[in-house]
Amino acid sequence: EQISVLKAERNALPPIHRLPNELLTMVLDMYAVGSESLSTLEWTKTMLVCRRWHDLALAAHALWGHI
């Protein structure tokens, strides 16, 4: 029964929250590359979405190469 409860809670999350960290980091990197024409630091707004995104962006050295 506990497994059913945990699965239900996981499935209630929006799909973006179910992405593994590696995949979400790739998405953030693609956004950083795509936003170069807008502003040098436009992609840093993604760090304000939530604590997880903030931590992933800080740890992703490739993102900081776009500055």
N, C-alpha and C positions, 0 to 999 in steps of 0.2 A: 504494500500500500504506500509506503514512503517513496518508493521509486515512481509510482504513478503521480504522486503529489509533486515530486521534483520535476518530472517530465512536463506536467501541466504548467508549472511555473516557468520553466524554460521556454515552452511554446508560447507563453503569453508575452514574451519579450519581442520587441520589434526585430525584424530580421537583421538589421545592421548590428545589433548587440550580440548576435550569435556568431558573427564572423570571428575567425581566429585572428590573433594579433598580427601575424605575418601578413594576412590578406588585407586587413584594415590599414596596415602600414603602407602596403602597395597602393591602396586607394588614395591615401593622403599624399603619397609621392606623385601620383598622376595628377592630382589636383594642383600640387605645387608647380609642376611643370606647365600645366595648362593655364595657370593664373599669372604667369610671368608678364604677359602683356597688360594686365590690369594694374598691378603694383608689385613692387619687389616683395613686400611682406603680406600680401593679400591672403596667402595660405595660412598665415599664423592665426587667423580668426578661427580656424578649425580647432585650435587648442582651447578655445572657450566653450566648446560643446559640452564636454564632461571631463571628469578626472581621468578616465581611461584614455581618451583621445589626447589629452594634454601630455600624459606620461609617455604614450607611444610616440608622439611628435618629438618630444624632447630626446628620446632615446634613438630616434632614427637619424643617424648621421647624414644620410643621403639627402634628407630634406634641407639641412642647413647648408648644403652646397649650392642651393638655389638663391641664396641671398646675394 
